[in-house]
């Protein structure tokens, strides 16, 4: 079982210094937000694919910080051909338009394309891509380990809540097993009391109505389903895959049976148990919202 909350990072140096930072929180689907430095957009598709390979859902925030070496950052290349062309054109136009102020070298150097930052060779860029991708793998593994660790922390409280649900179901089964007979006895007493004042009441007809009421009030079927749901929940909590959506659906079934139990109950103790069940189920459902 894996939580959707986690953090992973990785950093290194190789001509540049970099640091990956990956965070995730709970989400209904996979949502990825990426922040990459200018010139590193080629990594976005790679990291999205790696997240899809390792995770099913969650809201992810991924960032990469890169710092170039001081000597590297200060390296520039002058496009001499372009600069010579600009100087020649400046001299020609100076002769044609002598009233214009002569072009200065610093002005020509500021023309876009004349001075550019030194570019790494193609093979060096490819090597950097491989290095950053390998570092991303480390960060993804760290995030995976973090989410699994958070999932382990959640196992104990979730199992405690399942234990509480199971205990309440057993208590309800003890009460509900007597409920139909108690309803029958109570209605039979009322029928006997009506005999003297309502001579036209048919006992057979009355007992038929009693049987219908008994079936409606019998909550044993709901309790059997709750018992089965407890077993299913325990099995899901031991699975290693993405089970969050399955458990969330199971919680809906838990709630449905608990609501029916309360609506059928004519016993104050059974009603209290039903309300306690609803409370624990809501707590359980709130916890599992963070499971992948």
C-alpha positions as CSV (number, residue, x, y, z in Angstrom):
1,X,0.0,0.0,0.0
2,X,1.4,3.4,-1.0
3,X,0.5,6.9,0.2
4,X,0.1,9.7,-2.3
5,X,2.1,12.1,-0.1
6,X,5.9,12.0,-0.5
7,X,9.1,13.9,-1.4
8,X,12.2,12.9,-3.5
9,X,15.3,14.8,-4.5
10,X,18.6,14.3,-6.3
11,X,21.5,16.6,-7.1
12,X,25.0,16.5,-8.7
13,X,27.7,18.4,-10.5
14,X,29.3,17.8,-13.9
15,X,30.2,21.1,-15.6
16,X,27.0,22.4,-14.1
17,X,25.3,22.0,-10.7
18,X,21.7,20.7,-10.6
19,X,19.0,19.7,-8.1
20,X,15.8,17.8,-8.8
21,X,12.9,18.3,-6.4
22,X,9.7,16.1,-6.6
23,X,6.7,16.4,-4.3
24,X,3.3,14.7,-4.4
25,X,0.1,14.9,-2.5
26,X,-3.3,13.2,-2.9
27,X,-5.3,13.6,-6.1
28,X,-8.1,11.8,-7.9
29,X,-6.0,11.3,-11.0
30,X,-2.4,12.0,-12.1
31,X,-1.7,15.8,-12.3
32,X,1.8,16.9,-13.0
33,X,3.2,20.5,-12.7
34,X,6.7,21.0,-14.1
35,X,9.2,23.9,-13.6
36,X,12.3,23.6,-15.8
37,X,15.0,26.2,-16.5
38,X,15.2,27.8,-20.0
39,X,16.9,25.4,-22.4
40,X,15.9,22.3,-20.5
41,X,12.4,21.8,-21.9
42,X,13.5,18.6,-23.6
43,X,13.4,16.9,-20.2
44,X,9.7,17.5,-19.6
45,X,8.4,14.5,-21.7
46,X,11.0,12.3,-20.2
47,X,10.0,13.1,-16.6
48,X,6.3,12.8,-17.3
49,X,6.8,9.3,-18.8
50,X,8.9,8.2,-15.7
51,X,6.1,9.4,-13.4
52,X,3.5,7.5,-15.4
53,X,5.7,4.3,-15.2
54,X,6.0,4.5,-11.4
55,X,2.8,6.1,-10.1
56,X,-0.9,5.8,-10.8
57,X,-2.4,8.9,-9.3
58,X,-1.5,12.0,-7.2
59,X,-0.8,15.6,-7.7
60,X,2.9,16.1,-8.5
61,X,5.2,19.1,-8.5
62,X,8.5,18.7,-10.2
63,X,11.3,21.3,-10.4
64,X,14.9,21.4,-11.7
65,X,17.4,24.1,-10.5
66,X,20.6,24.4,-12.6
67,X,23.7,26.6,-11.9
68,X,26.5,26.9,-14.5
69,X,30.1,27.1,-13.4
70,X,31.4,30.7,-13.1
71,X,34.0,30.2,-15.8
72,X,31.5,28.6,-18.1
73,X,28.9,31.3,-17.5
74,X,31.5,34.0,-18.5
75,X,32.4,32.3,-21.8
76,X,31.2,34.1,-25.0
77,X,31.6,33.7,-28.7
78,X,31.8,36.6,-31.2
79,X,30.3,36.2,-34.6
80,X,33.1,37.9,-36.5
81,X,31.5,37.6,-39.9
82,X,28.4,39.4,-38.7
83,X,30.4,42.0,-36.9
84,X,32.6,42.7,-40.0
85,X,29.5,43.0,-42.1
86,X,28.0,45.5,-39.7
87,X,31.2,47.6,-39.6
88,X,31.3,47.7,-43.4
89,X,27.7,48.8,-43.6
90,X,28.2,51.4,-40.9
91,X,31.2,52.9,-42.9
92,X,29.1,53.0,-46.1
93,X,26.2,54.7,-44.5
94,X,28.5,57.2,-42.7
95,X,29.7,58.3,-46.1
96,X,26.1,58.7,-47.4
97,X,24.8,60.4,-44.3
98,X,27.7,62.3,-42.7
99,X,25.3,64.2,-40.4
100,X,24.6,60.9,-38.5
101,X,26.7,60.0,-35.5
102,X,29.3,57.3,-36.3
103,X,28.6,53.8,-35.2
104,X,30.5,52.7,-32.1
105,X,32.0,49.3,-31.5
106,X,30.1,48.8,-28.2
107,X,26.9,49.6,-30.1
108,X,27.6,47.1,-32.8
109,X,28.5,44.5,-30.2
110,X,25.1,44.9,-28.7
111,X,23.4,43.9,-31.9
112,X,21.6,40.6,-31.4
113,X,23.7,37.7,-32.7
114,X,27.1,39.4,-32.6
115,X,27.9,38.2,-29.1
116,X,26.4,34.9,-27.8
117,X,27.0,32.6,-24.9
118,X,29.3,29.8,-25.7
119,X,27.4,26.6,-26.6
120,X,28.4,23.2,-25.6
121,X,29.3,20.7,-28.4
122,X,26.5,18.4,-29.4
123,X,28.0,15.4,-27.8
124,X,28.4,17.3,-24.5
125,X,24.7,18.3,-24.6
126,X,23.8,14.6,-25.1
127,X,26.0,13.6,-22.2
128,X,24.4,16.2,-20.0
129,X,20.9,14.9,-21.0
130,X,21.9,11.4,-19.9
131,X,23.3,12.6,-16.6
132,X,20.3,14.6,-15.7
133,X,18.0,11.7,-16.7
134,X,19.9,9.4,-14.5
135,X,19.7,11.9,-11.6
136,X,15.9,12.1,-12.3
137,X,15.7,8.3,-11.9
138,X,17.2,8.7,-8.4
139,X,14.7,11.4,-7.4
140,X,11.8,9.3,-8.6
141,X,13.1,6.3,-6.6
142,X,13.4,8.5,-3.6
143,X,9.8,9.8,-4.1
144,X,8.6,6.2,-4.5
145,X,10.3,5.1,-1.2
146,X,8.9,8.1,0.6
147,X,5.3,7.3,-0.5
148,X,5.7,3.7,0.5
149,X,7.0,4.8,4.0
150,X,4.0,7.0,4.4
151,X,1.8,4.1,3.4
152,X,3.3,1.9,6.0
153,X,2.5,4.5,8.7
154,X,-1.1,4.4,7.6
155,X,-1.5,0.7,7.9
156,X,-1.9,0.5,11.7
157,X,-4.6,3.2,12.1
158,X,-6.5,1.8,9.1
159,X,-6.4,-1.7,10.5
160,X,-7.6,-0.4,13.9
161,X,-10.6,1.2,12.3
162,X,-11.4,-2.0,10.5
163,X,-11.2,-3.8,13.9
164,X,-13.7,-1.3,15.3
165,X,-16.1,-1.8,12.4
166,X,-15.8,-5.6,12.9
167,X,-16.4,-5.3,16.6
168,X,-19.5,-3.1,16.1
169,X,-20.9,-5.6,13.5
170,X,-20.5,-8.5,15.9
171,X,-22.3,-6.5,18.6
172,X,-25.1,-5.7,16.2
173,X,-25.4,-9.3,15.1
174,X,-26.1,-10.3,18.7
175,X,-28.9,-7.7,19.0
176,X,-30.3,-8.2,15.6
177,X,-30.5,-12.0,15.9
178,X,-33.3,-11.5,18.5
179,X,-35.0,-8.6,16.8
180,X,-37.6,-10.4,14.5
181,X,-38.8,-12.5,17.4
182,X,-39.1,-9.5,19.6
183,X,-41.2,-7.7,17.0
184,X,-43.4,-10.8,16.6
185,X,-43.9,-11.1,20.3
186,X,-44.7,-7.4,20.7
187,X,-47.2,-7.4,17.9
188,X,-48.8,-10.6,19.1
189,X,-49.4,-9.0,22.5
190,X,-51.0,-6.1,20.8
191,X,-53.2,-8.5,18.8
192,X,-54.4,-10.2,22.0
193,X,-55.2,-6.8,23.4
194,X,-57.3,-6.0,20.3
195,X,-59.3,-9.2,20.4
196,X,-61.9,-7.9,22.8
197,X,-62.4,-4.6,21.1
198,X,-62.0,-5.7,17.4
199,X,-63.8,-9.0,16.9
200,X,-63.6,-8.8,13.1
201,X,-59.8,-8.9,13.1
202,X,-58.5,-12.0,11.4
203,X,-55.6,-13.6,13.2
204,X,-54.2,-15.1,10.0
205,X,-54.3,-11.8,8.3
206,X,-52.7,-10.2,11.3
207,X,-49.9,-12.7,11.4
208,X,-49.3,-12.2,7.7
209,X,-48.7,-8.5,8.3
210,X,-46.5,-9.4,11.2
211,X,-44.4,-11.6,9.0
212,X,-43.9,-8.8,6.4
213,X,-42.9,-6.4,9.2
214,X,-40.5,-9.0,10.6
215,X,-38.8,-9.4,7.2
216,X,-38.5,-5.6,6.8
217,X,-37.0,-5.3,10.2
218,X,-34.5,-8.2,9.9
219,X,-31.1,-6.6,9.5
220,X,-29.1,-9.8,9.4
221,X,-28.6,-9.6,5.7
222,X,-27.0,-6.1,6.0
223,X,-24.8,-7.4,8.8
224,X,-23.7,-10.3,6.8
225,X,-22.7,-8.0,4.0
226,X,-20.9,-5.7,6.4
227,X,-19.0,-8.7,7.7
228,X,-18.0,-9.6,4.1
229,X,-16.9,-6.0,3.5
230,X,-14.6,-6.2,6.5
231,X,-12.9,-9.2,5.1
232,X,-12.5,-7.5,1.7
233,X,-11.1,-4.4,3.3
234,X,-8.4,-6.5,5.1
235,X,-7.4,-8.1,1.8
236,X,-7.2,-4.8,0.0
237,X,-5.0,-3.3,2.7
238,X,-2.4,-6.1,2.2
239,X,-2.2,-5.6,-1.6
240,X,0.8,-3.9,-3.1
241,X,-0.8,-2.2,-6.1
242,X,-3.0,0.9,-6.4
243,X,-6.0,0.1,-4.2
244,X,-7.2,3.5,-3.2
245,X,-10.1,3.7,-5.6
246,X,-11.2,0.1,-4.7
247,X,-11.2,0.9,-1.0
248,X,-13.1,4.2,-1.6
249,X,-15.8,2.3,-3.4
250,X,-15.9,-0.3,-0.6
251,X,-16.5,2.6,1.9
252,X,-19.6,3.6,-0.1
253,X,-20.8,0.0,0.3
254,X,-20.0,0.2,4.0
255,X,-22.1,3.4,4.3
256,X,-25.0,1.9,2.4
257,X,-25.3,-1.1,4.7
258,X,-24.9,1.1,7.8
259,X,-27.6,3.4,6.7
260,X,-30.0,0.5,6.0
261,X,-29.2,-1.0,9.4
262,X,-30.2,2.3,11.1
263,X,-33.4,2.6,9.0
264,X,-34.5,-1.0,9.9
265,X,-33.7,-0.7,13.6
266,X,-36.5,-0.5,16.1
267,X,-34.1,-1.0,19.0
268,X,-32.3,1.9,20.6
269,X,-29.1,-0.1,21.2
270,X,-29.0,-1.3,17.6
271,X,-29.5,2.3,16.4
272,X,-26.6,3.4,18.6
273,X,-24.4,0.8,17.1
274,X,-25.5,1.8,13.6
275,X,-24.6,5.4,14.3
276,X,-21.2,4.4,15.7
277,X,-20.6,2.3,12.6
278,X,-21.3,5.4,10.4
279,X,-18.8,7.4,12.4
280,X,-16.0,4.9,12.1
281,X,-16.7,4.3,8.4
282,X,-16.4,8.1,7.8
283,X,-13.1,8.2,9.6
284,X,-11.8,5.3,7.7
285,X,-12.9,6.8,4.4
286,X,-11.2,10.1,5.2
287,X,-7.9,8.2,5.9
288,X,-8.0,6.2,2.7
289,X,-8.3,9.4,0.5
290,X,-4.5,9.6,0.7
291,X,-3.9,6.0,-0.6
292,X,-2.8,5.6,-4.2
